[in-house]
Amino acid sequence: MTLQVAVCGPRECTDVEQARARTVGRLLAEAGAVVLTGGGAGVMAAASAGAREAGGLAVGVLPGARTEANPDLSVALATHLGEARNAVLVASADVVVVVGGSWGTLSEVALARRRGTPVVTLGGWQVRDAAGRELPDAPLAAATPEQAVEAALAAVRGG
């Protein structure tokens, strides 16, 4: 079965986050992965554009109707579930790459980790205990899009 990677991040993102998400989407597509996103603007649109530029498949799991889909999606799935669609998105992924952070993104991180799905963050949420120590099941942190994709692919390959 083809590797499916969810790329999650805020609808309203910075230029840096947008550029990083586009590169992540492109690199994942070049590696043969299907790129899953929430189907909207911001990080989601950038990752979809990167996947499309590389000739890959970008699937959007939308909170509402297909009319909300970004133009770079190959497939738009209308769930009409609102934010509950985050659960569908991460349940469909073998690994999650997070670029930046928002409350919706944090829910995706939590849902993925709760399922045991690996999460790699690129400038996104980090999970620490009250003493500031990273938790054993915290997302893996990456400094560049290349490191994020490398870590994501390694996580699903078991090493």
ZIHUQUI-V380895 format. One record per pair of residues at least 12 apart in sequence whose C-alpha atoms are under 10 Angstrom apart, sorted by sequence separation. I is the first residue (numbers start at 1). GAP is how many residues later the second one is. D is the distance in Angstrom with one decimal. If there is no record, write none. Layout:
BEGIN
i:I gap:GAP d:D
i:I gap:GAP d:D
END
This chain:
BEGIN
i:9 gap:12 d:8.4
i:25 gap:12 d:9.8
i:35 gap:12 d:7.6
i:36 gap:12 d:8.1
i:48 gap:12 d:8.3
i:60 gap:12 d:9.4
i:65 gap:12 d:8.1
i:66 gap:12 d:5.2
i:96 gap:12 d:8.5
i:97 gap:12 d:9.1
i:109 gap:12 d:9.1
i:126 gap:12 d:6.9
i:127 gap:12 d:7.3
i:140 gap:12 d:8.8
i:8 gap:13 d:8.8
i:35 gap:13 d:7.1
i:45 gap:13 d:9.6
i:59 gap:13 d:9.2
i:60 gap:13 d:6.3
i:64 gap:13 d:8.8
i:65 gap:13 d:4.8
i:66 gap:13 d:8.7
i:96 gap:13 d:7.8
i:125 gap:13 d:9.5
i:126 gap:13 d:6.7
i:127 gap:13 d:9.9
i:7 gap:14 d:7.6
i:44 gap:14 d:9.8
i:58 gap:14 d:7.4
i:59 gap:14 d:5.8
i:60 gap:14 d:8.0
i:61 gap:14 d:8.7
i:62 gap:14 d:6.9
i:63 gap:14 d:8.8
i:64 gap:14 d:5.6
i:65 gap:14 d:7.0
i:66 gap:14 d:9.4
i:125 gap:14 d:8.1
i:126 gap:14 d:8.4
i:7 gap:15 d:10.0
i:35 gap:15 d:9.4
i:36 gap:15 d:9.8
i:45 gap:15 d:9.3
i:57 gap:15 d:9.6
i:58 gap:15 d:5.1
i:59 gap:15 d:5.9
i:60 gap:15 d:6.2
i:61 gap:15 d:6.4
i:62 gap:15 d:5.8
i:63 gap:15 d:6.8
i:64 gap:15 d:5.7
i:65 gap:15 d:6.3
i:109 gap:15 d:9.6
i:124 gap:15 d:9.4
i:126 gap:15 d:7.7
i:140 gap:15 d:9.4
i:35 gap:16 d:6.7
i:44 gap:16 d:8.3
i:57 gap:16 d:7.7
i:58 gap:16 d:5.1
i:59 gap:16 d:4.7
i:60 gap:16 d:4.8
i:61 gap:16 d:5.0
i:62 gap:16 d:5.2
i:63 gap:16 d:5.7
i:64 gap:16 d:4.0
i:65 gap:16 d:9.6
i:96 gap:16 d:7.3
i:109 gap:16 d:8.0
i:125 gap:16 d:9.0
i:7 gap:17 d:8.1
i:34 gap:17 d:8.2
i:35 gap:17 d:9.4
i:56 gap:17 d:10.0
i:57 gap:17 d:5.8
i:58 gap:17 d:6.5
i:59 gap:17 d:5.9
i:60 gap:17 d:5.9
i:61 gap:17 d:6.6
i:62 gap:17 d:5.9
i:63 gap:17 d:5.4
i:64 gap:17 d:6.5
i:65 gap:17 d:9.9
i:90 gap:17 d:10.0
i:91 gap:17 d:9.7
i:95 gap:17 d:8.2
i:96 gap:17 d:9.4
i:109 gap:17 d:9.5
i:110 gap:17 d:9.7
i:121 gap:17 d:9.8
i:122 gap:17 d:9.9
i:124 gap:17 d:8.2
i:7 gap:18 d:7.6
i:25 gap:18 d:9.8
i:29 gap:18 d:9.8
i:33 gap:18 d:9.1
i:56 gap:18 d:8.6
i:57 gap:18 d:7.9
i:58 gap:18 d:8.6
i:59 gap:18 d:7.5
i:60 gap:18 d:8.4
i:61 gap:18 d:6.9
i:62 gap:18 d:7.4
i:63 gap:18 d:5.4
i:64 gap:18 d:6.1
i:86 gap:18 d:7.8
i:90 gap:18 d:6.6
i:94 gap:18 d:9.5
i:95 gap:18 d:9.9
i:106 gap:18 d:8.7
i:109 gap:18 d:9.7
i:119 gap:18 d:9.4
i:120 gap:18 d:9.1
i:121 gap:18 d:6.3
i:122 gap:18 d:8.8
i:123 gap:18 d:7.8
i:124 gap:18 d:9.4
i:6 gap:19 d:9.6
i:25 gap:19 d:9.3
i:28 gap:19 d:9.3
i:29 gap:19 d:9.6
i:32 gap:19 d:9.8
i:39 gap:19 d:8.8
i:53 gap:19 d:9.0
i:61 gap:19 d:9.8
i:62 gap:19 d:8.2
i:63 gap:19 d:4.2
i:64 gap:19 d:9.2
i:86 gap:19 d:8.6
i:89 gap:19 d:8.2
i:90 gap:19 d:8.5
i:93 gap:19 d:8.6
i:105 gap:19 d:8.6
i:106 gap:19 d:6.8
i:118 gap:19 d:8.8
i:119 gap:19 d:8.0
i:120 gap:19 d:5.3
i:121 gap:19 d:6.1
i:122 gap:19 d:6.2
i:123 gap:19 d:7.6
i:5 gap:20 d:9.3
i:25 gap:20 d:9.7
i:26 gap:20 d:9.5
i:27 gap:20 d:9.7
i:30 gap:20 d:9.7
i:39 gap:20 d:7.2
i:40 gap:20 d:7.6
i:52 gap:20 d:6.4
i:61 gap:20 d:9.9
i:62 gap:20 d:8.0
i:63 gap:20 d:6.0
i:84 gap:20 d:9.9
i:87 gap:20 d:8.6
i:88 gap:20 d:9.8
i:90 gap:20 d:9.7
i:91 gap:20 d:8.3
i:92 gap:20 d:9.9
i:101 gap:20 d:9.1
i:105 gap:20 d:8.3
i:106 gap:20 d:9.5
i:118 gap:20 d:9.0
i:119 gap:20 d:4.8
i:120 gap:20 d:4.6
i:121 gap:20 d:4.9
i:122 gap:20 d:5.2
i:123 gap:20 d:7.3
i:7 gap:21 d:9.7
i:21 gap:21 d:8.8
i:22 gap:21 d:7.7
i:25 gap:21 d:7.5
i:26 gap:21 d:7.2
i:29 gap:21 d:7.9
i:30 gap:21 d:7.9
i:35 gap:21 d:7.8
i:36 gap:21 d:8.5
i:37 gap:21 d:7.5
i:38 gap:21 d:8.3
i:39 gap:21 d:3.8
i:40 gap:21 d:8.8
i:49 gap:21 d:9.1
i:51 gap:21 d:8.5
i:52 gap:21 d:7.6
i:62 gap:21 d:9.0
i:63 gap:21 d:7.5
i:64 gap:21 d:8.8
i:83 gap:21 d:7.4
i:86 gap:21 d:7.4
i:87 gap:21 d:7.1
i:90 gap:21 d:7.0
i:91 gap:21 d:7.2
i:95 gap:21 d:9.5
i:96 gap:21 d:7.3
i:97 gap:21 d:8.6
i:98 gap:21 d:7.2
i:99 gap:21 d:8.7
i:100 gap:21 d:7.7
i:101 gap:21 d:9.2
i:106 gap:21 d:10.0
i:116 gap:21 d:8.6
i:118 gap:21 d:7.0
i:119 gap:21 d:6.2
i:120 gap:21 d:5.7
i:121 gap:21 d:6.0
i:122 gap:21 d:6.1
i:123 gap:21 d:8.9
i:21 gap:22 d:5.6
i:22 gap:22 d:8.9
i:24 gap:22 d:9.0
i:25 gap:22 d:4.2
i:26 gap:22 d:8.3
i:28 gap:22 d:8.8
i:29 gap:22 d:5.1
i:32 gap:22 d:9.7
i:34 gap:22 d:6.8
i:35 gap:22 d:6.2
i:36 gap:22 d:5.9
i:37 gap:22 d:6.3
i:38 gap:22 d:5.2
i:39 gap:22 d:5.6
i:40 gap:22 d:7.1
i:48 gap:22 d:8.1
i:49 gap:22 d:8.3
i:50 gap:22 d:8.7
i:51 gap:22 d:8.9
i:52 gap:22 d:7.8
i:63 gap:22 d:5.5
i:86 gap:22 d:5.8
i:89 gap:22 d:9.7
i:90 gap:22 d:5.6
i:94 gap:22 d:9.8
i:95 gap:22 d:5.7
i:96 gap:22 d:6.3
i:97 gap:22 d:5.8
i:98 gap:22 d:6.1
i:99 gap:22 d:6.1
i:100 gap:22 d:6.4
i:101 gap:22 d:7.6
i:102 gap:22 d:8.5
i:103 gap:22 d:9.7
i:117 gap:22 d:9.7
i:118 gap:22 d:8.1
i:119 gap:22 d:8.7
i:120 gap:22 d:6.8
i:121 gap:22 d:8.6
i:122 gap:22 d:6.8
i:5 gap:23 d:7.8
i:18 gap:23 d:9.9
i:20 gap:23 d:8.5
i:21 gap:23 d:7.6
i:22 gap:23 d:8.1
i:23 gap:23 d:8.3
i:24 gap:23 d:6.4
i:25 gap:23 d:6.2
i:26 gap:23 d:7.8
i:27 gap:23 d:7.8
i:28 gap:23 d:7.0
i:29 gap:23 d:7.9
i:30 gap:23 d:9.6
i:31 gap:23 d:9.7
i:32 gap:23 d:9.6
i:33 gap:23 d:7.6
i:34 gap:23 d:5.3
i:35 gap:23 d:4.8
i:36 gap:23 d:4.8
i:37 gap:23 d:4.9
i:38 gap:23 d:4.8
i:39 gap:23 d:5.3
i:40 gap:23 d:8.9
i:48 gap:23 d:8.6
i:49 gap:23 d:5.2
i:51 gap:23 d:9.5
i:62 gap:23 d:6.9
i:63 gap:23 d:8.1
i:84 gap:23 d:9.6
i:85 gap:23 d:9.6
i:86 gap:23 d:9.5
i:87 gap:23 d:9.8
i:88 gap:23 d:9.7
i:89 gap:23 d:9.3
i:90 gap:23 d:9.4
i:94 gap:23 d:6.5
i:95 gap:23 d:5.0
i:96 gap:23 d:4.7
i:97 gap:23 d:4.8
i:98 gap:23 d:4.6
i:99 gap:23 d:4.9
i:100 gap:23 d:5.0
i:101 gap:23 d:4.9
i:102 gap:23 d:8.5
i:114 gap:23 d:9.4
i:121 gap:23 d:9.8
i:122 gap:23 d:7.1
i:4 gap:24 d:9.3
i:5 gap:24 d:9.6
i:18 gap:24 d:6.5
i:19 gap:24 d:8.6
i:21 gap:24 d:8.5
i:22 gap:24 d:4.5
i:23 gap:24 d:7.2
i:24 gap:24 d:9.5
i:25 gap:24 d:7.2
i:26 gap:24 d:4.1
i:27 gap:24 d:7.6
i:29 gap:24 d:8.8
i:30 gap:24 d:6.0
i:32 gap:24 d:7.2
i:33 gap:24 d:7.8
i:34 gap:24 d:6.2
i:35 gap:24 d:6.2
i:36 gap:24 d:5.9
i:37 gap:24 d:6.2
i:38 gap:24 d:5.4
i:39 gap:24 d:8.3
i:45 gap:24 d:8.7
i:46 gap:24 d:9.3
i:48 gap:24 d:5.5
i:49 gap:24 d:7.7
i:61 gap:24 d:6.8
i:62 gap:24 d:8.9
i:83 gap:24 d:9.0
i:84 gap:24 d:9.9
i:87 gap:24 d:6.4
i:91 gap:24 d:7.7
i:93 gap:24 d:7.7
i:94 gap:24 d:7.5
i:95 gap:24 d:6.0
i:96 gap:24 d:6.3
i:97 gap:24 d:5.8
i:98 gap:24 d:6.0
i:99 gap:24 d:6.0
i:100 gap:24 d:4.1
i:101 gap:24 d:6.0
i:113 gap:24 d:7.3
i:121 gap:24 d:9.7
i:3 gap:25 d:9.5
i:17 gap:25 d:8.4
i:18 gap:25 d:5.4
i:21 gap:25 d:5.5
i:22 gap:25 d:4.4
i:25 gap:25 d:4.6
i:26 gap:25 d:4.4
i:29 gap:25 d:6.0
i:30 gap:25 d:7.9
i:31 gap:25 d:9.2
i:32 gap:25 d:8.9
i:33 gap:25 d:9.3
i:34 gap:25 d:7.4
i:35 gap:25 d:8.5
i:36 gap:25 d:7.3
i:37 gap:25 d:8.3
i:38 gap:25 d:7.3
i:39 gap:25 d:9.9
i:44 gap:25 d:9.8
i:45 gap:25 d:5.8
i:47 gap:25 d:8.9
i:48 gap:25 d:5.9
i:49 gap:25 d:10.0
i:61 gap:25 d:8.1
i:63 gap:25 d:10.0
i:83 gap:25 d:9.7
i:86 gap:25 d:7.9
i:87 gap:25 d:8.0
i:90 gap:25 d:8.7
i:92 gap:25 d:10.0
i:93 gap:25 d:9.4
i:94 gap:25 d:9.5
i:95 gap:25 d:7.9
i:96 gap:25 d:8.4
i:97 gap:25 d:7.5
i:98 gap:25 d:7.9
i:99 gap:25 d:5.6
i:100 gap:25 d:7.3
i:101 gap:25 d:9.7
i:113 gap:25 d:7.8
i:122 gap:25 d:8.8
i:17 gap:26 d:6.7
i:18 gap:26 d:8.7
i:20 gap:26 d:8.3
i:21 gap:26 d:4.8
i:22 gap:26 d:7.2
i:23 gap:26 d:9.2
i:24 gap:26 d:7.2
i:25 gap:26 d:4.6
i:26 gap:26 d:7.4
i:28 gap:26 d:8.9
i:29 gap:26 d:7.0
i:30 gap:26 d:7.1
i:40 gap:26 d:10.0
i:44 gap:26 d:8.1
i:45 gap:26 d:7.8
i:46 gap:26 d:8.5
i:47 gap:26 d:9.6
i:48 gap:26 d:8.4
i:62 gap:26 d:9.8
i:86 gap:26 d:9.4
i:91 gap:26 d:8.2
i:98 gap:26 d:6.1
i:99 gap:26 d:8.9
i:113 gap:26 d:7.8
i:121 gap:26 d:10.0
i:122 gap:26 d:6.5
i:6 gap:27 d:9.9
i:11 gap:27 d:9.2
i:15 gap:27 d:9.2
i:18 gap:27 d:8.4
i:19 gap:27 d:7.2
i:20 gap:27 d:8.4
i:21 gap:27 d:8.6
i:22 gap:27 d:6.3
i:23 gap:27 d:6.0
i:24 gap:27 d:8.2
i:25 gap:27 d:8.2
i:26 gap:27 d:6.7
i:27 gap:27 d:7.9
i:29 gap:27 d:4.7
i:39 gap:27 d:8.9
i:41 gap:27 d:8.9
i:45 gap:27 d:6.8
i:61 gap:27 d:7.6
i:62 gap:27 d:8.9
i:90 gap:27 d:7.9
i:97 gap:27 d:9.4
i:98 gap:27 d:8.0
i:112 gap:27 d:9.7
i:120 gap:27 d:9.4
i:121 gap:27 d:7.0
i:122 gap:27 d:9.8
i:3 gap:28 d:9.3
i:4 gap:28 d:9.2
i:5 gap:28 d:6.6
i:6 gap:28 d:8.4
i:7 gap:28 d:6.8
i:8 gap:28 d:8.4
i:9 gap:28 d:8.8
i:10 gap:28 d:9.8
i:11 gap:28 d:9.7
i:13 gap:28 d:8.9
i:14 gap:28 d:8.3
i:15 gap:28 d:9.6
i:18 gap:28 d:5.6
i:19 gap:28 d:8.8
i:21 gap:28 d:9.0
i:22 gap:28 d:4.4
i:23 gap:28 d:8.5
i:25 gap:28 d:8.9
i:26 gap:28 d:5.4
i:28 gap:28 d:8.3
i:29 gap:28 d:7.0
i:40 gap:28 d:6.5
i:41 gap:28 d:8.1
i:42 gap:28 d:9.4
i:44 gap:28 d:9.7
i:45 gap:28 d:8.0
i:61 gap:28 d:6.1
i:87 gap:28 d:9.9
i:110 gap:28 d:9.6
i:120 gap:28 d:6.2
i:3 gap:29 d:7.4
i:4 gap:29 d:5.6
i:5 gap:29 d:6.2
i:6 gap:29 d:5.9
i:7 gap:29 d:6.1
i:8 gap:29 d:6.1
i:9 gap:29 d:8.8
i:11 gap:29 d:6.8
i:12 gap:29 d:7.4
i:13 gap:29 d:5.5
i:14 gap:29 d:8.9
i:17 gap:29 d:8.8
i:18 gap:29 d:8.0
i:21 gap:29 d:7.6
i:22 gap:29 d:7.6
i:25 gap:29 d:8.4
i:26 gap:29 d:8.5
i:27 gap:29 d:9.7
i:28 gap:29 d:9.8
i:29 gap:29 d:8.5
i:39 gap:29 d:7.6
i:40 gap:29 d:5.5
i:41 gap:29 d:6.2
i:44 gap:29 d:9.6
i:60 gap:29 d:8.5
i:61 gap:29 d:9.8
i:90 gap:29 d:9.9
i:109 gap:29 d:9.3
i:110 gap:29 d:9.6
i:119 gap:29 d:9.6
i:120 gap:29 d:8.3
i:2 gap:30 d:7.6
i:3 gap:30 d:4.9
i:4 gap:30 d:4.7
i:5 gap:30 d:5.2
i:6 gap:30 d:4.3
i:7 gap:30 d:5.4
i:8 gap:30 d:7.1
i:10 gap:30 d:9.4
i:11 gap:30 d:5.1
i:12 gap:30 d:5.3
i:13 gap:30 d:6.5
i:20 gap:30 d:9.7
i:21 gap:30 d:9.8
i:22 gap:30 d:9.7
i:23 gap:30 d:10.0
i:26 gap:30 d:7.8
i:39 gap:30 d:5.3
i:40 gap:30 d:5.3
i:41 gap:30 d:9.5
i:59 gap:30 d:9.8
i:109 gap:30 d:7.8
i:120 gap:30 d:9.7
i:121 gap:30 d:9.7
i:2 gap:31 d:6.4
i:3 gap:31 d:6.2
i:4 gap:31 d:6.1
i:5 gap:31 d:5.8
i:6 gap:31 d:5.5
i:7 gap:31 d:8.2
i:8 gap:31 d:9.8
i:10 gap:31 d:8.2
i:11 gap:31 d:4.3
i:12 gap:31 d:7.7
i:13 gap:31 d:9.7
i:19 gap:31 d:9.2
i:22 gap:31 d:9.2
i:23 gap:31 d:10.0
i:25 gap:31 d:8.7
i:38 gap:31 d:8.7
i:39 gap:31 d:5.9
i:40 gap:31 d:9.1
i:61 gap:31 d:9.7
i:120 gap:31 d:6.9
i:121 gap:31 d:9.5
i:2 gap:32 d:7.0
i:3 gap:32 d:8.8
i:4 gap:32 d:6.7
i:5 gap:32 d:8.5
i:6 gap:32 d:8.5
i:9 gap:32 d:9.7
i:10 gap:32 d:6.2
i:11 gap:32 d:6.1
i:12 gap:32 d:9.9
i:25 gap:32 d:9.7
i:38 gap:32 d:9.5
i:39 gap:32 d:9.1
i:40 gap:32 d:9.9
i:119 gap:32 d:9.2
i:120 gap:32 d:6.2
i:9 gap:33 d:7.6
i:10 gap:33 d:5.9
i:11 gap:33 d:7.0
i:13 gap:33 d:10.0
i:25 gap:33 d:8.5
i:39 gap:33 d:9.0
i:40 gap:33 d:9.4
i:118 gap:33 d:9.6
i:119 gap:33 d:7.4
i:8 gap:34 d:9.8
i:9 gap:34 d:5.2
i:10 gap:34 d:7.6
i:11 gap:34 d:8.5
i:39 gap:34 d:7.1
i:118 gap:34 d:7.5
i:8 gap:35 d:6.9
i:9 gap:35 d:6.6
i:120 gap:35 d:8.9
i:7 gap:36 d:7.9
i:8 gap:36 d:6.5
i:9 gap:36 d:10.0
i:37 gap:36 d:9.0
i:39 gap:36 d:9.1
i:40 gap:36 d:9.9
i:119 gap:36 d:8.5
i:7 gap:37 d:6.9
i:36 gap:37 d:9.3
i:39 gap:37 d:6.9
i:118 gap:37 d:6.4
i:6 gap:38 d:9.5
i:9 gap:38 d:9.6
i:35 gap:38 d:9.5
i:38 gap:38 d:9.3
i:39 gap:38 d:8.3
i:117 gap:38 d:9.2
i:118 gap:38 d:7.6
i:7 gap:39 d:9.7
i:8 gap:39 d:8.8
i:35 gap:39 d:9.8
i:36 gap:39 d:9.5
i:37 gap:39 d:9.7
i:38 gap:39 d:9.3
i:39 gap:39 d:9.4
i:117 gap:39 d:9.0
i:7 gap:40 d:6.8
i:36 gap:40 d:10.0
i:6 gap:41 d:9.5
i:7 gap:41 d:8.9
i:98 gap:41 d:9.2
i:97 gap:42 d:9.3
i:98 gap:42 d:10.0
i:96 gap:43 d:9.4
i:97 gap:43 d:9.4
i:98 gap:43 d:9.5
i:99 gap:43 d:9.8
i:97 gap:44 d:9.8
i:98 gap:44 d:9.8
i:38 gap:45 d:9.6
i:97 gap:45 d:9.7
i:99 gap:46 d:8.9
i:38 gap:47 d:7.9
i:38 gap:48 d:7.4
i:97 gap:48 d:9.6
i:37 gap:49 d:9.4
i:99 gap:49 d:9.3
i:38 gap:50 d:9.7
i:98 gap:50 d:8.8
i:38 gap:51 d:7.0
i:97 gap:51 d:7.0
i:6 gap:52 d:9.7
i:37 gap:52 d:7.1
i:38 gap:52 d:9.8
i:47 gap:52 d:9.6
i:96 gap:52 d:10.0
i:97 gap:52 d:7.7
i:4 gap:53 d:9.8
i:5 gap:53 d:9.8
i:6 gap:53 d:9.2
i:36 gap:53 d:7.2
i:37 gap:53 d:9.2
i:96 gap:53 d:9.9
i:4 gap:54 d:9.8
i:6 gap:54 d:9.5
i:36 gap:54 d:8.8
i:97 gap:54 d:9.3
i:4 gap:55 d:9.6
i:6 gap:55 d:9.9
i:43 gap:55 d:9.1
i:44 gap:55 d:9.4
i:97 gap:55 d:7.0
i:36 gap:56 d:8.2
i:37 gap:56 d:9.8
i:43 gap:56 d:7.0
i:95 gap:56 d:9.8
i:96 gap:56 d:7.4
i:36 gap:57 d:7.4
i:43 gap:57 d:8.1
i:95 gap:57 d:6.3
i:35 gap:58 d:9.0
i:43 gap:58 d:9.7
i:94 gap:58 d:9.1
i:95 gap:58 d:8.1
i:34 gap:59 d:9.3
i:37 gap:59 d:9.7
i:94 gap:59 d:9.5
i:95 gap:59 d:10.0
i:36 gap:60 d:9.0
i:95 gap:60 d:7.5
i:35 gap:61 d:9.9
i:94 gap:61 d:9.1
i:95 gap:61 d:6.7
i:94 gap:62 d:6.8
i:25 gap:72 d:9.8
i:24 gap:73 d:8.4
i:24 gap:74 d:9.8
i:24 gap:75 d:8.9
i:21 gap:76 d:9.2
i:21 gap:77 d:8.7
i:8 gap:78 d:9.4
i:21 gap:78 d:6.3
i:20 gap:79 d:7.2
i:21 gap:79 d:9.0
i:19 gap:80 d:10.0
i:20 gap:80 d:9.3
i:8 gap:81 d:9.2
i:18 gap:81 d:8.4
i:7 gap:82 d:9.5
i:8 gap:82 d:9.1
i:17 gap:82 d:6.2
i:18 gap:82 d:9.1
i:6 gap:83 d:6.9
i:7 gap:83 d:9.3
i:16 gap:83 d:9.7
i:17 gap:83 d:6.1
i:5 gap:84 d:9.6
i:6 gap:84 d:6.5
i:16 gap:84 d:9.3
i:17 gap:84 d:9.4
i:5 gap:85 d:8.7
i:6 gap:85 d:9.4
i:4 gap:86 d:9.8
i:6 gap:86 d:8.0
i:7 gap:86 d:9.3
i:13 gap:86 d:9.2
i:14 gap:86 d:8.5
i:5 gap:87 d:8.4
i:6 gap:87 d:5.5
i:13 gap:87 d:7.4
i:4 gap:88 d:7.2
i:5 gap:88 d:5.2
i:6 gap:88 d:7.9
i:7 gap:88 d:8.9
i:8 gap:88 d:7.2
i:9 gap:88 d:8.6
i:10 gap:88 d:9.2
i:12 gap:88 d:9.9
i:13 gap:88 d:8.5
i:4 gap:89 d:5.1
i:5 gap:89 d:5.9
i:6 gap:89 d:6.5
i:7 gap:89 d:5.9
i:8 gap:89 d:6.2
i:9 gap:89 d:5.7
i:10 gap:89 d:7.9
i:12 gap:89 d:9.7
i:13 gap:89 d:9.1
i:3 gap:90 d:8.0
i:4 gap:90 d:5.5
i:5 gap:90 d:5.2
i:6 gap:90 d:4.7
i:7 gap:90 d:4.8
i:8 gap:90 d:4.8
i:9 gap:90 d:5.1
i:10 gap:90 d:6.6
i:11 gap:90 d:9.5
i:12 gap:90 d:8.7
i:3 gap:91 d:6.5
i:4 gap:91 d:7.2
i:5 gap:91 d:5.7
i:6 gap:91 d:6.1
i:7 gap:91 d:5.8
i:8 gap:91 d:6.2
i:9 gap:91 d:5.5
i:10 gap:91 d:5.8
i:11 gap:91 d:8.4
i:2 gap:92 d:9.6
i:3 gap:92 d:8.6
i:4 gap:92 d:8.9
i:5 gap:92 d:7.2
i:6 gap:92 d:8.2
i:7 gap:92 d:7.3
i:8 gap:92 d:8.3
i:9 gap:92 d:5.6
i:10 gap:92 d:5.4
i:8 gap:93 d:8.5
i:9 gap:93 d:6.8
i:10 gap:93 d:8.3
i:11 gap:93 d:9.2
i:8 gap:94 d:9.7
i:9 gap:94 d:9.4
i:10 gap:94 d:7.4
i:11 gap:94 d:9.5
i:9 gap:95 d:7.9
i:10 gap:95 d:6.5
i:8 gap:96 d:8.9
i:9 gap:96 d:5.4
i:10 gap:96 d:9.7
i:8 gap:97 d:6.2
i:9 gap:97 d:8.8
i:7 gap:98 d:9.8
i:8 gap:98 d:9.3
i:24 gap:98 d:9.8
i:9 gap:99 d:9.0
i:8 gap:100 d:7.4
i:9 gap:100 d:10.0
i:7 gap:101 d:10.0
i:8 gap:101 d:8.6
i:21 gap:101 d:9.1
i:6 gap:102 d:9.6
i:20 gap:102 d:8.2
i:20 gap:103 d:9.5
i:17 gap:105 d:8.6
i:6 gap:106 d:10.0
i:17 gap:106 d:8.0
i:16 gap:107 d:9.8
i:17 gap:107 d:9.6
i:7 gap:112 d:9.8
i:9 gap:112 d:9.7
i:6 gap:113 d:9.4
i:7 gap:113 d:9.6
i:8 gap:113 d:9.4
i:9 gap:113 d:9.7
i:5 gap:114 d:9.9
i:7 gap:114 d:9.8
i:9 gap:114 d:10.0
i:10 gap:114 d:9.9
i:9 gap:115 d:8.1
i:8 gap:116 d:9.7
i:28 gap:117 d:9.9
i:27 gap:118 d:8.2
i:28 gap:118 d:9.6
i:31 gap:118 d:9.1
i:26 gap:119 d:9.8
i:27 gap:119 d:7.5
i:31 gap:119 d:9.9
i:24 gap:120 d:9.1
i:25 gap:120 d:9.1
i:28 gap:120 d:9.9
i:33 gap:120 d:9.3
i:23 gap:121 d:9.5
i:24 gap:121 d:5.3
i:27 gap:121 d:9.8
i:28 gap:121 d:6.6
i:23 gap:122 d:6.2
i:24 gap:122 d:7.2
i:27 gap:122 d:6.9
i:28 gap:122 d:9.2
i:31 gap:122 d:8.8
i:22 gap:123 d:9.0
i:23 gap:123 d:8.0
i:24 gap:123 d:9.5
i:26 gap:123 d:9.9
i:27 gap:123 d:9.3
i:20 gap:124 d:7.6
i:21 gap:124 d:7.5
i:24 gap:124 d:7.5
i:25 gap:124 d:9.0
i:28 gap:124 d:9.3
i:20 gap:125 d:5.8
i:24 gap:125 d:6.4
i:28 gap:125 d:8.7
i:19 gap:126 d:9.2
i:20 gap:126 d:9.2
i:23 gap:126 d:9.4
i:24 gap:126 d:10.0
i:17 gap:128 d:10.0
i:20 gap:128 d:9.8
i:5 gap:144 d:9.6
i:5 gap:147 d:8.2
i:5 gap:148 d:9.1
i:3 gap:150 d:9.0
i:5 gap:151 d:9.8
i:3 gap:153 d:8.6
END
